[in-house]
């Protein structure tokens, strides 16, 4: 599976909209085989565990008042970036969603991965996360339904 760097500003959710998903630090699988819809929007959902001791700090980093990397997400055509937290059987999970509206996903993600502020953001956020078994970072989820 191909991996692409992106910033999940959690991604303030950021993914806090200050969330960052990046190839070096946080990796998100490229959406192989899933094309943008007729409107040109590529919808991406992803999941990763969050260390329980990091919950409060993660929320603080992704609070609405923290600009994080939100502007970088928009610069590289990542919109409606959202991160949700949920506890399942004692473990915390982050569920991220964003819509990519650009025309060259790979190139935009490569540029985002080189942004100094994104790199610094990931150095803070990545250690708070635990990839699911068999993953290196955020695991991309399969979209099975969309109601336009």
Residue pairs with C-beta under 8 A, 6 or more apart in sequence:
1 29
1 30
1 32
2 29
2 30
2 32
3 23
3 27
3 28
3 29
3 30
3 136
3 137
4 23
4 27
4 28
4 29
4 30
4 105
4 106
4 109
4 110
5 21
5 22
5 23
5 24
5 25
5 27
5 28
5 109
5 110
5 112
5 113
6 20
6 21
6 22
6 23
6 26
6 28
6 76
6 78
6 109
6 112
6 113
7 14
7 19
7 20
7 21
7 22
7 26
7 69
7 72
7 73
7 76
7 78
7 112
7 113
7 115
7 118
7 121
7 122
8 14
8 15
8 19
8 20
8 21
8 22
8 26
8 28
8 46
8 81
8 83
8 96
8 125
8 138
9 15
9 16
9 17
9 18
9 19
9 20
9 62
9 68
9 69
9 70
9 72
9 73
9 81
9 121
10 16
10 17
10 18
10 19
10 20
10 58
10 61
10 62
10 68
10 83
10 94
10 96
10 125
11 17
11 18
11 19
11 20
11 21
11 62
11 68
11 69
11 73
11 81
11 83
11 96
11 125
12 18
12 19
12 61
12 62
12 63
12 64
12 66
12 67
12 68
12 69
12 70
12 83
13 19
13 62
13 81
13 82
13 83
13 84
13 94
13 96
14 20
14 62
14 68
14 69
14 70
14 73
14 81
14 83
14 96
14 125
15 21
15 46
15 81
15 82
15 83
15 94
15 96
15 97
15 98
15 138
16 58
16 61
16 62
16 63
16 66
16 68
16 83
17 62
17 68
17 69
17 70
17 73
17 81
17 82
18 61
18 62
18 66
18 67
18 68
18 69
18 70
18 121
19 62
19 68
19 69
19 73
19 81
19 83
19 96
19 125
20 26
20 68
20 69
20 118
20 121
20 122
20 125
21 27
21 28
21 46
21 96
21 137
21 138
22 112
22 113
22 118
22 119
22 122
22 126
23 109
23 110
23 113
24 113
24 119
24 122
25 119
25 122
25 123
25 125
25 126
25 137
26 48
26 122
26 125
26 126
26 129
26 137
26 138
27 135
27 136
27 137
27 138
28 44
28 46
28 137
28 138
28 140
29 135
29 138
29 139
29 140
30 105
30 106
30 109
30 140
31 42
31 44
31 105
31 140
34 42
34 142
34 143
35 42
36 42
36 100
37 43
37 146
37 148
40 101
40 103
41 99
41 100
41 101
42 99
42 100
42 101
42 105
43 97
43 98
43 99
43 100
43 143
43 146
44 96
44 97
44 98
44 99
44 100
44 140
45 95
45 96
45 97
45 140
45 141
45 143
46 95
46 96
46 97
46 138
46 139
46 140
46 141
47 93
47 94
47 95
47 96
47 132
47 138
47 139
47 141
48 93
48 94
48 96
48 129
48 130
48 131
48 132
48 135
48 137
48 138
48 139
49 91
49 92
49 93
49 94
49 129
49 130
49 131
49 132
50 58
50 85
50 92
50 93
50 94
50 128
50 129
50 130
51 92
51 128
51 129
51 130
52 91
52 92
54 127
54 128
54 129
55 85
55 92
57 128
58 85
58 94
58 125
58 128
59 85
60 66
61 68
61 124
61 125
62 68
62 83
68 121
69 115
69 117
69 118
69 121
70 81
72 112
72 115
72 117
72 118
73 79
73 81
73 98
73 112
75 112
76 102
76 108
76 109
76 111
76 112
77 100
77 101
77 102
77 108
78 98
78 99
78 100
78 108
78 112
79 98
79 99
79 100
79 101
80 97
80 98
80 99
81 96
81 97
81 98
82 96
82 97
82 98
83 94
83 95
83 96
83 97
84 94
84 95
84 96
84 97
85 92
85 93
85 94
85 95
86 92
86 93
86 95
87 93
94 129
95 141
96 138
100 108
102 108
112 118
113 119
126 137
129 137
129 138
131 137
131 138
131 139
132 139
